[in-house]
Amino acid sequence: MKMLLKIWVVIISFISIVPLFLIAQNSPKDYLKAHNDERVKVGTKPLKWDQQLASLARKFVKKHIFDCKKGTYDRSFIDGTKYVQSFVYHPESISGVDAVNTWLQQKTNYVYKSNTCIDGTLNCICYAQIICDATTSLGCARVKCRNYEGTLITCLYYPACHLPGQSPFVFHSLPN
């Protein structure tokens, strides 16, 4: 009987802990930490979580839960003059922090002095948005796709930044 009780305790403990791992790295604190750790490195102010932006981000991912992989998304409800959006589809289950880390990898394509991407492409625009000093807040959302078993993650930033020719640094010197 004691052995059976011990087995049940282990099973219940496991069932109680697994959901914590499933939501790990998807909380507002996790998104903020991933963004703000990089912002500290370049000397820009930390971002704050914005529930309204998170709500818009949730609306976006829920709208595309069945067509995550298509690549072109309806973003008509997002006011592009106020907000800018970064999003990623991945064919596997990834966390919000994984998505932010994907955008941070674009750092190698960013030229600080000219505020451009290497080779004139847009392969650093998400990174430039993350470090933009004028941006003060963000909200993110993540959904498991129903059509391709992948994950769609988006973050919205306010105010919009990284317009062509606009430096992401307001009063700070460029990093070395």
Secondary structure, 3 states (H helix, E strand, C coil): CHHHHHHHHHHHHHHHHHHHHHHCCCCHHHHHHHHHHHHHHHCCCCCEECHHHHHHHHHHHHHCCCCHHHCCCCCCCCCCCCCEEEEEEECCCCCHHHHHHHHHHHHHHEECCCCEEHHHCCCCHHHHHHHCCCCCEEEEEEEECCCCCCEEEEEEEECCCCCCCCCCCCCCCCCC
